[in-house]
Structures are given as structure tokens and as C-alpha cells.
Amino acid sequence: MTPEEGIQTVRAELEAGVALSKCRKCGCMESALKNLATVLPTIGTEEASALAESLSTSLKKMRPIQYSCLGCEYCYPAVGQNAFGLAFPALSEAAADLRCEFRVKDEGWPPVVGEYFVLDKATPVAVSTLASVQLAEELAHRKPNGLAIVGKTETENIGVDKVIKNIVTSRTIRYLIIAGMEPKGHLTGKTLLALAENGVDENGRVIGSPGKRPVLRNVSAPEIQAFREQVQMVDMIGCENPDEISARIEELSQQVIAPCGCSECGGKSPISISTTPKMIATEPSEVVTMDKAGYFVIVPLTDRGVINVEHYSYDNSLLRVIEGTNAPAIYNMIINNGWVTELSHAAYLGKELVKAELSLQHGFKYVQDRA
């Protein structure tokens, strides 16, 4: 793909995405717009600079992010970034810097926080059910002999990062069964198979993966190598039959002599994994920064099924009245119009509006907290 074709494709894909309401609230789209708008001016052409300016305008149309990724069958930001990577390979890593931190436990195994079930830490089989969430629950309920851990894996980047960290820190896991249905567009199962077969390139992209954005940002090269050496992949993609999967788990478990954890009897010493800093939240100061834009009084109107919000200045003059049936509609209007200027006030307002909405839904009395 030529640079000119790449720029045209990026413009077409991202403009088409921004036109959709779901994309304007998606972290994938926001990251793509920000990263490409930053990188494009470095190319030095009029077309690239014009596109960067266009993307900056598109950023203003974005709404508060409600999800990091929906797993859409067609992902506009991913297609646009892939086109940019083909047209400008030297800049592709900078444009695709979509890091997303995840928490790591201080003690115990598995170290990475996620939605999974731990059955027996001393057994040799792990199972990823990909997008089949209910399948993970069914297998956990059955507790087949040999199953150490089971859970979903829905993304071909962060999801795979977590699988790697949890497996390489286990002394006993030797098999990873990949079952269930593939997440639409992400092809996480095929990414895991490609990772085992081919590894990653110098930019952390899984070689041969058909996924949209199979770039591993939160694992190191030693972790990836240890993962590939430690586990054998068992391809059961598409299978949602818990009987078949349970039978395969028990079959595999009989092929491995359960180690006691020492090196003499086959156990491995888990490697040390890289972690991100964890910040412990503390109670806020009693000193409150007042919002120069004023304050809000929230009243749920049960008989009408709406939330009434009165906006006052600090001389107690009523500036405006906002009504809505749900919290997002109201706080989006307030934020988009600049009627709140302090982040702490915005957080407080979001919390109180959600409480007010829940009071309408469930019939309990709402009492507004002090700021």
C-alpha cells in the first residue's frame, strides 16, 4: 500500500467510524484518533498534516468513553490503523501504542486479576473458552480432574497478555485448551495458536495472527518465550460441549506426572513477571475544591420517572434545570456544555446521578450526599 493510499484509507475508515454513535463512545476509536493525529504531522506531507487536523476535529466529536472495545465484527479504527501500518511501517508502532494497564495481585496465583475460575493449582490443564462465557462456568461447575483454571479470553491483545502471565507463573500447567466460540473480529483463539507457532515480531505483533490488533504490550520477550516453551496448545475452537472438553482435560492430565514443585520431579520454577505500578486509593481530603461553575441539586421525580437537576450559582441563583430519564444523558449534557469544571465535582455528580437513577428503578429513597 502506498503512502497516499494509506492516508486515504485511514481517512475513510475513521470518518465512517466517528459517524457511528457506538464508535464515538469507544476506547478503540479514541486511541486511534489520538495516536494517529500525533504521528501524522511527522510525515511532513500536506496530505498527512491535513488528515491529522481532520482527526483532531473528529476527536471533538467523541463522547465520554463507555467501553474499551465492543468486539464489533468490523472495527473501523483497527482497519484504519492496519492500513497506516502497511503504508508507513516505520511509524506503525508509534501509531498503535494502545497500552491498557491491568492489575496484578501481590500474592498468590494466578497473579493477574480477571474473570476466571481457579479449580486446582497443582494440575496441568488450563482452558480458555474465548467468547463463550457460560461455557467457563459450566466447566468450573463440573470440576473435571486436571483442570487448573478456566476463563474467557475475548481480546487478541490484553486478553492474551493475561493468559501468558497467569500461565508462566504456574509451576504445573502444561496444556492450554482453546475452546468455545471466537470473539467476532478479534479471533483470539487463532491468535493464541499463531503465537505458539510463530511468536511475535520486533513490535510485539503476533506473527501470522488474523486478529485485528494482535499486539502484545504488557508482556516481555522472556515471558512470551517461557509461555511458548511451557504449554502445548490444544485446538478445540468452536467446541462448546462441556462433556467433550471435560474428557479431553482428564485425558491430558493423565499424560503428565503431577510434580511436587521441586526441580527434581518435573516442577518448574515460575518466572518473575513484569508488573505495572499499583496505586492504593486513600480517603479524600476534607478540603473540597469548589467548582466555579456552581453546584447541583438532584431530585428524582418518581411519579414522572425522570431525574430533575437544578444548577445553581454560589449566590444561590438558579441557572438552569435539566431533566432526563437516565444518568448518562444528564451528565453528558452537563459535561459537554461546560457546566462542571472540576474533575472531582464531575466524579461526584456521576455517582449521585447513578444513585438517583437506581432509586427510580428500585423504589428506594434517594438522599443526595454532600460534595
C-alpha angles and dihedrals in degrees: 000000000000121000090250092052090046093054091047091050094047091051094048095046098045095043090051090050096047088054088066121082093219092055093050089063096042126106091213091062095043092051093048093050094047096045096045093043087056097045101040097071089059090066090072101218128120091236093053093047091048091051091049089054090048092051091050088055090049089054089063089060092057120108129214106297113256100175138013094223136351096198091238117189088237116034113195098193092048093050090046094050092046089053090050090051092053093048097041108024093167091060099037096097093054091048093049098050095134101152118174118186122222129191124254123205117239095220140028134012136325093037100195120076114236148126103286142115121240112208109164122355092199096061130094107230131083123182130204113196092190107206095348099101096168091053090061090054092048093051092047090052092051093049097202115203111267099026112131102171138353132187147131125281111196106165131057094221118030092024091054091045089059094047090053095049094047094048100045090052091056119094094204114032112112103155133052114195112202109203141149129052123322116249107252112265095354100076092197094170093055088046091056090049091049091048091054092047102040112011121211136303126239091280094053094255114145106246113238096007114145091204122119098244110005096169116138109212104161102053130072128231092253090052092052092047092048090050093052092048096044106050137047114215117231111200112216096142111161095024114121096164107119091197093059094043093047091051091051091049092053092045092053093045090059091057093063127066105228107243123220091221101264123112093240095065100043104275118134128220107242113240123241110256129211115253137194121234115272117213119205113221114231132198112278122253118264087236108094122201105226117226110238088211091068137247137290135229113204122203124173110216102210096184091058098032094234138116114236116206121188117198116208135183118227092262084063094250112150107239101179145333121232124193130187142150096234140031099244093054092053101042092044089055091048094048096042091052094048094242090139121049106171120077092215090053091049090052091048091048093050091051094049094046091052089051090050091050091050090050089057092048098045104027101240123138115265119219117182114232121228115260 
